[in-house]
Each structure stands twice: as structure tokens, then as C-alpha cells.
Amino acid sequence: MNRTVLSATLLERQALRYTPAGLPALNVVLQHEGHVSEDGQPRKLSLEIRAVGIGEVTRTLAVLALGTSSLYAGFLAPARNGRGLVLHITSVEPAA
């Protein structure tokens, strides 16, 4: 299963574009900061991740203010250039 849920802040948003199939697509950068436990030891995380929303989810991404914290759900896929991963956002919910 390839499912990712990330609490993050909307850091950057590019201009709306369209896929060859005519679907709206919006590239964004998300920033996550938090704490996790790794092998029983606390660890502080701070990361930026490239993400894209395709289709209906672009409506939500387009109106979110930069700096807004939300829960982003989706799946990981290889970047188009083959370098790294991109989070494909399938839903956005306000952070609790």
C-alpha cells in the first residue's frame, strides 16, 4: 500500500497548469516540522517535500493561504525527471 498522510504547512505554490489530458495540476512545496520516536529515541524532524495536486484537489490548494497548516493525504510517486519523490495529494483537511 502506498498511502501518506502528512501534517504540513503550505510553503510555496506554482501557477496552475494543465496535464496533457486536460486536468488541472498545481505544484506546491510543503514544510513539516515535528517529533517522532525512532528505536525508542526522540527525534526532531524538519523537512520540505515537493507535492502536486491533480484534478478536483487543485481547487482547495489554489485558495489555501501560504503558511496554512493542513493534513495532506495522498501517495508517493517518482518525480517526472526521475530524481526523488513527489507527494501526489488526493485530499486536504484543516489541521486539528
Secondary structure, 3 states (H helix, E strand, C coil): CCCEEEEEEEEEECCCEECCCCCEEEEEEEEEEEEEEECCEEEEEEEEEEEEEECCHHHHHHHCCCCCEEEEEEEEEECCCCCCEEEEEEEEEECC
